[in-house]
Amino acid sequence: MGDEKSELEDSRRAEILALDAKIDSSNLFEILGVAAGASPDEVRAAFREASRKFHPDRFFGKNLGPLGAKVDRIFKKLVEANQTLTDTDKREAYLVANPFVRAAARGYTGSNSAFKPAERTETEEARDAERRARLARHPYLAKATKLNEYVTRARELVARGEFSQAFTQLNQAAQVDAQNAEVKAMLADVRKKADLARAESSYAHAMEALNREDRSLALQALRSAVAANPNHHKAAHKAAQLLEKAGEGKEATSYAQKAVDAEGGGNNVEYRMHLALLLEAAGMKALAKKHFDRAQKLDPNHPEVKKHGKKLWPF
């Protein structure tokens, strides 16, 4: 493990790793180790206790290795949690933007389990209504609300397999908060899924074009499939075959190589033999024989191996 280079005891290292691992999936109360709904005083006390463990100054003079960045990240999150949960407006905005945390907070009674909320007067209700209206205009809440709307729509679109539209929503979310870890992770995941879906769609269009004997359109769609998903070995192999028939030997060889290099394509005898024959035709016999030898090891009884083996590379 890279963390073994640090000078910390195993227990301290484990403590840092454990908190860092959950920092992106925990709410601000959980980060501080207090119950949802803990009072500002309880939050401050928890922050003071956490600072004794995770303030970067506590590790002055020690070689933390890769743990140094984790300690900095943890302390920044602790500071964010303390500042948010001890500020009236920021705390309310955070709870409004995170309804599940808000629901958990409503049931919290603090250290006095017998505490019961007092009956609220009309004046108090009116004040709360005015406060909620004021918070709705608060920049922090407006930003959090807008971000939540984009992310929610993106999740719904992903569930329906509409990845391009989901990607658009997440790009909008990134413009609201470019540093949001959840948005970054979702963008990467949706981009990958969108590329895979686009590759499959392009491959299907290519097969339809081939059925109509429209090789030009088929080749265009196959190129698009490989561009979207370099591991689409079927599209790469089919493109290599069409390009060879069109007399485009150099590009055919390039796509034959892509088919072999793609995940799941390296152990395909047909792909290997096709690449070997293209290389041999281009005068690169040493490299061609390398791929033929690989094909022969994969399946010495394959018809293509038997057909071309002694003819091109006699032993």
C-alpha positions as CSV (number, residue, x, y, z in Angstrom):
1,M,0.0,0.0,0.0
2,G,1.2,3.5,-0.8
3,D,0.2,4.7,2.7
4,E,2.8,2.5,4.3
5,K,5.4,5.3,3.7
6,S,3.8,7.5,6.3
7,E,5.2,7.7,9.8
8,L,1.8,7.2,11.6
9,E,0.8,4.4,13.8
10,D,-1.5,1.8,12.2
11,S,-4.5,2.9,14.3
12,R,-4.1,6.6,13.2
13,R,-3.6,5.6,9.6
14,A,-6.7,3.4,9.7
15,E,-8.7,6.3,11.3
16,I,-7.7,8.7,8.5
17,L,-8.4,6.2,5.7
18,A,-11.8,5.3,7.2
19,L,-13.0,8.9,7.4
20,D,-11.6,9.7,4.0
21,A,-13.4,6.7,2.4
22,K,-16.8,7.9,3.6
23,I,-16.4,11.7,3.2
24,D,-18.1,12.0,-0.1
25,S,-21.1,9.8,0.8
26,S,-21.8,11.1,4.3
27,N,-23.8,14.2,5.3
28,L,-22.3,17.0,7.2
29,F,-23.6,15.8,10.6
30,E,-22.1,12.3,9.9
31,I,-18.7,13.9,9.0
32,L,-18.6,15.4,12.5
33,G,-19.8,12.2,14.1
34,V,-23.0,13.8,15.6
35,A,-26.6,12.9,15.1
36,A,-28.6,14.7,12.3
37,G,-30.2,17.7,14.0
38,A,-27.4,18.2,16.6
39,S,-27.5,21.7,18.0
40,P,-24.9,24.3,17.0
41,D,-23.2,23.9,20.4
42,E,-23.0,20.1,19.9
43,V,-21.6,20.7,16.4
44,R,-18.9,23.1,17.7
45,A,-17.9,20.6,20.4
46,A,-17.6,17.8,17.8
47,F,-15.6,20.1,15.6
48,R,-13.2,20.9,18.4
49,E,-12.7,17.2,19.1
50,A,-12.2,16.4,15.5
51,S,-9.7,19.2,15.1
52,R,-7.6,17.6,17.8
53,K,-7.2,14.6,15.6
54,F,-7.3,15.9,12.0
55,H,-5.9,19.5,12.0
56,P,-2.9,19.4,9.7
57,D,-0.8,21.1,12.4
58,R,-1.2,18.0,14.5
59,F,1.0,16.2,12.0
60,F,3.7,18.9,11.8
61,G,7.2,17.4,11.1
62,K,5.8,14.0,10.2
63,N,6.1,12.4,6.8
64,L,2.5,11.5,6.0
65,G,3.2,10.3,2.5
66,P,-0.1,9.9,0.5
67,L,-2.0,10.5,3.7
68,G,-1.1,14.2,3.6
69,A,-3.6,15.0,0.9
70,K,-6.3,12.9,2.7
71,V,-5.8,14.8,6.0
72,D,-6.1,18.2,4.2
73,R,-9.3,17.0,2.5
74,I,-10.8,15.7,5.7
75,F,-10.0,19.0,7.6
76,K,-11.5,21.1,4.9
77,K,-14.7,19.1,5.0
78,L,-14.8,19.4,8.8
79,V,-14.5,23.1,8.6
80,E,-17.2,23.2,5.9
81,A,-19.5,21.1,8.2
82,N,-18.9,23.3,11.2
83,Q,-19.4,26.6,9.3
84,T,-22.6,25.3,7.7
85,L,-24.2,23.7,10.7
86,T,-23.5,26.6,13.1
87,D,-24.7,29.3,10.9
88,T,-28.5,29.7,11.0
89,D,-29.1,30.5,7.4
90,K,-26.6,28.1,5.9
91,R,-27.8,25.3,8.2
92,E,-31.4,25.8,7.1
93,A,-30.4,26.0,3.4
94,Y,-28.4,22.8,3.8
95,L,-31.4,21.0,5.4
96,V,-33.8,22.2,2.7
97,A,-31.5,21.0,0.0
98,N,-31.1,17.6,1.7
99,P,-34.6,16.5,2.6
100,F,-33.5,13.1,4.0
101,V,-31.1,14.7,6.4
102,R,-33.8,17.2,7.3
103,A,-36.3,14.4,8.0
104,A,-33.8,12.7,10.3
105,A,-33.0,16.0,12.0
106,R,-36.7,16.6,12.9
107,G,-36.7,13.6,15.2
108,Y,-33.6,14.6,17.1
109,T,-34.1,15.8,20.7
110,G,-30.5,16.3,21.8
111,S,-29.1,15.1,25.0
112,N,-32.5,15.5,26.8
113,S,-34.6,12.6,25.5
114,A,-37.7,13.9,27.3
115,F,-37.6,17.2,25.3
116,K,-40.9,18.0,23.5
117,P,-41.2,20.9,21.1
118,A,-43.4,23.6,22.5
119,E,-46.6,24.5,20.8
120,R,-46.0,27.2,18.2
121,T,-47.8,30.5,18.2
122,E,-49.2,32.2,15.2
123,T,-46.5,34.8,15.4
124,E,-43.8,32.1,15.4
125,E,-45.4,30.4,12.4
126,A,-45.5,33.8,10.6
127,R,-41.9,34.4,11.4
128,D,-41.0,30.9,10.1
129,A,-42.9,31.6,6.8
130,E,-41.1,34.9,6.4
131,R,-37.8,33.2,7.1
132,R,-38.4,30.4,4.6
133,A,-39.3,33.0,1.9
134,R,-36.1,34.9,2.7
135,L,-34.1,31.7,2.5
136,A,-35.6,30.9,-0.9
137,R,-33.9,34.0,-2.2
138,H,-30.6,33.2,-0.4
139,P,-27.8,32.5,-3.0
140,Y,-26.6,29.5,-1.1
141,L,-30.0,27.8,-1.1
142,A,-30.8,28.9,-4.7
143,K,-27.6,27.2,-5.8
144,A,-28.2,24.1,-3.8
145,T,-31.8,23.8,-5.1
146,K,-30.8,24.3,-8.7
147,L,-28.0,21.7,-8.4
148,N,-30.4,19.2,-6.9
149,E,-32.9,19.8,-9.7
150,Y,-30.3,19.1,-12.4
151,V,-29.0,16.0,-10.6
152,T,-32.5,14.6,-10.0
153,R,-33.4,15.0,-13.7
154,A,-30.1,13.4,-14.7
155,R,-30.8,10.3,-12.5
156,E,-34.3,10.0,-14.1
157,L,-32.9,10.2,-17.6
158,V,-30.2,7.6,-16.8
159,A,-32.8,5.2,-15.5
160,R,-34.6,5.5,-18.8
161,G,-31.4,5.0,-20.8
162,E,-31.4,8.6,-22.2
163,F,-27.7,9.2,-21.6
164,S,-27.2,12.2,-23.9
165,Q,-30.0,14.1,-22.2
166,A,-28.6,13.1,-18.8
167,F,-25.2,14.4,-19.8
168,T,-26.7,17.7,-20.7
169,Q,-28.4,18.0,-17.3
170,L,-25.1,17.2,-15.6
171,N,-23.2,19.7,-17.6
172,Q,-25.7,22.3,-16.3
173,A,-25.1,21.0,-12.8
174,A,-21.4,21.4,-13.2
175,Q,-21.9,25.0,-14.2
176,V,-23.7,25.6,-10.9
177,D,-21.0,23.8,-8.8
178,A,-17.9,22.7,-10.8
179,Q,-16.3,21.2,-7.7
180,N,-19.2,18.9,-6.7
181,A,-17.8,15.4,-6.3
182,E,-21.1,13.7,-7.0
183,V,-21.6,15.6,-10.2
184,K,-18.1,14.9,-11.4
185,A,-18.5,11.1,-10.8
186,M,-21.9,11.1,-12.5
187,L,-20.5,13.0,-15.5
188,A,-17.8,10.4,-16.0
189,D,-20.2,7.5,-15.6
190,V,-22.8,9.0,-17.9
191,R,-20.2,9.9,-20.5
192,K,-19.0,6.3,-20.6
193,K,-22.5,4.9,-20.9
194,A,-23.4,7.5,-23.6
195,D,-20.3,6.5,-25.6
196,L,-21.2,2.8,-25.3
197,A,-24.8,3.4,-26.3
198,R,-23.7,5.5,-29.3
199,A,-21.2,2.8,-30.3
200,E,-23.9,0.1,-30.3
201,S,-26.3,2.3,-32.2
202,S,-23.7,3.1,-34.9
203,Y,-22.9,-0.6,-35.2
204,A,-26.5,-1.5,-35.6
205,H,-26.8,1.2,-38.3
206,A,-23.7,-0.3,-40.1
207,M,-25.3,-3.8,-40.2
208,E,-28.5,-2.3,-41.6
209,A,-26.5,-0.5,-44.3
210,L,-24.6,-3.7,-45.2
211,N,-27.9,-5.5,-45.6
212,R,-28.8,-2.8,-48.1
213,E,-25.3,-3.2,-49.7
214,D,-24.5,0.4,-48.8
215,R,-20.8,-0.1,-48.0
216,S,-20.0,3.5,-47.8
217,L,-22.6,4.3,-45.2
218,A,-21.7,1.1,-43.3
219,L,-18.1,2.1,-43.1
220,Q,-18.9,5.5,-41.9
221,A,-21.1,4.0,-39.1
222,L,-18.4,1.5,-38.2
223,R,-15.8,4.3,-37.9
224,S,-18.2,6.1,-35.6
225,A,-18.7,3.0,-33.5
226,V,-15.0,2.5,-32.9
227,A,-14.5,6.2,-32.2
228,A,-17.2,6.0,-29.5
229,N,-15.9,2.7,-28.0
230,P,-12.4,1.7,-28.9
231,N,-13.1,-1.7,-27.4
232,H,-15.8,-2.5,-29.9
233,H,-13.7,-5.2,-31.7
234,K,-16.6,-6.4,-33.9
235,A,-16.9,-2.9,-35.4
236,A,-13.2,-2.6,-35.9
237,H,-12.9,-6.0,-37.5
238,K,-15.8,-5.4,-39.9
239,A,-14.3,-1.9,-40.8
240,A,-11.0,-3.6,-41.6
241,Q,-12.7,-6.1,-43.9
242,L,-14.6,-3.3,-45.8
243,L,-11.5,-1.2,-46.1
244,E,-9.5,-4.1,-47.5
245,K,-12.2,-4.7,-50.1
246,A,-12.1,-1.0,-51.0
247,G,-8.3,-1.2,-51.6
248,E,-7.5,0.9,-48.5
249,G,-4.8,-1.4,-47.2
250,K,-3.2,1.0,-44.8
251,E,-6.4,2.0,-43.0
252,A,-7.6,-1.6,-43.1
253,T,-4.4,-2.6,-41.2
254,S,-5.0,0.1,-38.7
255,Y,-8.6,-1.1,-37.9
256,A,-7.4,-4.8,-37.9
257,Q,-4.9,-3.7,-35.2
258,K,-7.7,-1.9,-33.3
259,A,-9.7,-5.2,-33.3
260,V,-6.8,-7.1,-31.9
261,D,-6.0,-4.5,-29.3
262,A,-9.6,-4.1,-28.1
263,E,-10.6,-5.7,-24.9
264,G,-11.9,-9.2,-25.8
265,G,-10.4,-9.1,-29.3
266,G,-6.8,-10.3,-28.6
267,N,-7.7,-14.0,-28.4
268,N,-9.8,-14.0,-31.5
269,V,-8.0,-16.2,-34.2
270,E,-9.9,-14.6,-37.1
271,Y,-8.8,-11.1,-36.0
272,R,-5.2,-12.2,-35.6
273,M,-5.1,-13.9,-39.0
274,H,-6.7,-11.0,-40.8
275,L,-4.1,-8.6,-39.3
276,A,-1.3,-11.0,-40.1
277,L,-2.4,-11.2,-43.8
278,L,-2.7,-7.5,-44.1
279,L,0.8,-7.0,-42.6
280,E,2.2,-9.6,-44.9
281,A,0.7,-7.9,-47.9
282,A,2.2,-4.6,-46.8
283,G,5.7,-6.3,-46.7
284,M,5.9,-6.4,-42.9
285,K,6.6,-10.1,-42.8
286,A,8.3,-10.3,-39.4
287,L,5.4,-8.5,-37.7
288,A,2.9,-10.6,-39.7
289,K,4.5,-13.8,-38.5
290,K,4.3,-12.6,-34.9
291,H,0.5,-12.4,-35.2
292,F,0.3,-15.7,-37.1
293,D,2.3,-17.4,-34.4
294,R,-0.2,-16.1,-31.9
295,A,-3.1,-17.3,-33.9
296,Q,-1.5,-20.7,-34.2
297,K,-1.1,-21.0,-30.5
298,L,-4.7,-20.0,-29.9
299,D,-6.1,-22.6,-32.3
300,P,-3.7,-24.6,-34.5
301,N,-6.6,-26.4,-36.1
302,H,-8.4,-23.2,-37.2
303,P,-9.1,-23.4,-41.0
304,E,-7.5,-20.0,-41.6
305,V,-4.3,-21.0,-39.7
306,K,-4.1,-24.3,-41.7
307,K,-4.8,-22.6,-45.0
308,H,-2.2,-19.8,-44.8
309,G,0.4,-21.2,-42.5
310,K,2.6,-23.3,-44.8
311,K,1.8,-21.1,-47.8
312,L,3.1,-17.8,-46.2
313,W,5.3,-19.0,-43.5
314,P,6.8,-22.5,-44.3
315,F,8.6,-24.3,-41.6
